[in-house]
Amino acid sequence: AQTVTQSQPEMSVQEAETVTLSCTYDTSESDYYLFWYKQPPSRQMILVIRQEAYKQQNATENRFSVNFQKAAKSFSLKISDSQLGDAAMYFCAYRSAWGYTGANSKLTFGKGITLSVRP
Amino acid sequence: NAGVTQTPKFQVLKTGQSMTLQCAQDMNHNSMYWYRQDPGMGLRLIYYSASEGTTDKGEVPNGYNVSRLNKREFSLRLESAAPSQTSVYFCASSSLGEGSYEQYFGPGTRLTVT
């Protein structure tokens, strides 16, 4: 079974600065997807960024980028030019890429990290 | 296009009462999921439905039942609520097939069992 670990329960960043959120995972599979979800106080789960394991290039979405280290099974999220609206809980999640069944499309989540942004 | 909707948004139950959480999606997705979120635990899968007519247990199924009523709707039932089921419940859906990655989440239901 796959596991996802987010070891930092809380982090804080000054507005306009850069912060990196860490995530490690354990799997015996070679092909999979990794995600970062954001959960603001509204409770809505919002997909921030996605990485396919077969791609060597790190994914980027505007101010959000990842550092994907497949051998180390590490998947960190970097937020540049932090904004007050970035304050939220962030979850790292794993999904198998094998097959197209409901079982393989399940997400395994880490415990989350609460990010606060100081004005 | 409403995406994934859940009802109710909030609910308070007494121990032993029953209730059904409703979920519907209008994206023509094959798969649907129920998760619970507890402080410090992340989201954990309760049940999922790969396609209409099939359901399977997830990580924490005890005390719950589900029904995949049709392709759009997937309900979660608590037959005899317990305080340990106090949580926030999320429904999600996803398509299957190559190129389909993302799960889309509903707004969640905050359930308190006293």
Interface residues (C-beta under 8 A of the other chain):
Chain A: V4 Q6 P9 Y33 F35 S42 R43 Q44 M45 L47 R50 E52 F91 R95 Y100 T101 G102 A103 S105 K106 L107 F109 G110 K111 G112
Chain B: N30 S31 Y33 Y35 G40 M41 G42 L43 R44 L45 Y48 S49 A50 S51 T54 D56 G58 V88 F90 A92 S94 L96 G97 E98 S100 Y101 E102 Q103 F105 P107 G108 R110
